[in-house]
Amino acid sequence: MNRWDVAIVGAGIAGASLAAELAPHARVLLLEAEDRPGYHATGRSAAFWSETYGGPGIQPLTTASGPLLAAGGFLEPLGSLHIGRAAERVKIEALLAEFEGSGVALEAVDPRAFLPGLRPEWTLGVYEPSCEYIDVAGLHAACLAAARRAGAELVVSAALEAAARAHGCWSLDTRAGRFEADILVNAAGAWADRVATLAGARPLGIQPYRRTMVQLRTDPAPPPRCPLVAHIGGSFYFKPEGGRLWLSPHDESPCEPGDAAPEELDVAIAIDRFEQAMDWRVAALEHKWAGLRSFAPDRLPVYGMDTAVEALFWCAGQGGFGIQTAPAAAKMAAAMLLGQAPGAEVAQIDAARYSPRRF
C-alpha cells in the first residue's frame, strides 16, 4: 500500500529520529532524496555534544537529549575548553553569565593547564566538563533500525517533485513513484524551504551555510585527554579524533542546497587560525570536507504545524545542533504529531518557542 499516516521528507538525523518515535504508533514513510540517508549534514557532523553549543535557546533540547544519548551508549567523555585572549574577557564573562542558573557546569580556568602547546597570549578559559563525543553514525543507524522494526518504510532516491493535498490526503510525487499520506513532515534540512514551496506553504527563510572541516596530523599529536577547544570569538574550534585533529574555521558561508565541498581559502584560514593559537606543527593535511548547516532567521529550530497549510509539519532549521538535540526534539515533535502530552524527558521544554507561528 502507498497510503501512510505520516510521510517524512528527509532521512537524516531529524527525519530518522522522528520516524523512530512515531513508527510504534503510526504508519510511517521516510522519503530520502539521496541513495543513502544521512549523506549531507548528518554524515559530516563534527560529532560532539555540548550544552553551550548554540546558546541558551538550544540548551534545553541538548540537555534533555544527554541522558537519552548516554542510555543508548552514543556518548564518550571529551570535555570542552573555551579559550580567549585578554581583550576577549567580556566574551568569556558573557558565556558564564548566559548559562548561570541553567544547570550547565562551567568553570573559569587557566586554559594552559588543560592544553600544552597553547600560545602564551591565550590566558582566558572556561571549562565545560559535560561535553562528550557523539557516535553520530551509530545514533543515526539505530534510529533507522528502530523505525524499521516498528514498521516504518524507507525509500531512497525519492526526491520530492510535487505535493498536493485534497480530501484530507497528501499526494506526493517523487522520483521513486507516488505516495499518499495524511500528514507531511518537512525534515528536509537545507532543502526545507523548497519542500515547503512544493507543498504550497510560505518558506520560512531557512538558509543553508557551508561549514569546513579538516583532519590534521600534528606534531606532537593531541594529548590523550585533549578536550574540544573553541575560540570564544568564534573563529575556530578543534577536537582530537583517533590520534588526529579535526579543525574548523567555524565558517558559515551562505550557499544553495547541494553537495557541499570545501574551498581552499577556508582550509588555509583554518590552519592559519590554528597556528596562531597552538605551537604544534601541522605535519600533514590528511582530509578535508564540508557540510551544510541550515538556520531559520532567529537561529532556533522549527517544530510544529504550518500556520496556513493543513497537515504540514515542520521539523527543520536545526543548524549545527541537530545531532546533539535529536533525541529530545524527536520526542517533543512526536508528541505534537500524535496529540499526546510530552513525556517526562521533554516535559520541561517550552515547545512553543520552536513553533513556526513565531514567524
Salt bridges, closest charged atoms under 4 A:
GLU21 OE2 - LYS331 NZ 3.31
GLU34 OE2 - HIS40 NE2 2.74
ASP35 OD1 - ARG36 NH1 3.95
GLU88 OE1 - ARG85 NE 3.59
GLU88 OE2 - HIS231 NE2 2.55
ASP110 OD1 - ARG112 NE 3.04
GLU128 OE1 - HIS82 NE2 2.99
GLU161 OE2 - ARG175 NE 3.56
ASP173 OD1 - ARG178 NE 2.54
ASP182 OD1 - ARG3 NH2 2.55
ASP219 OD2 - ARG281 NH2 3.61
GLU241 OE1 - LYS239 NZ 2.94
ASP251 OD1 - ARG211 NE 3.65
GLU252 OE2 - ARG211 NH2 3.59
GLU252 OE2 - ARG293 NH2 3.31
GLU252 OE2 - ARG299 NH2 2.81
GLU256 OE1 - ARG194 NH2 3.00
ASP259 OD1 - ARG44 NH2 2.65
GLU263 OE2 - ARG210 NH2 3.69
GLU264 OE2 - LYS288 NZ 2.35
ASP266 OD2 - ARG210 NH2 3.06
GLU286 OE2 - ARG217 NE 3.55
GLU286 OE1 - ARG244 NE 2.76
ASP298 OD2 - ARG358 NE 2.58
GLU310 OE1 - ARG165 NE 3.53
GLU345 OE2 - LYS331 NZ 3.97
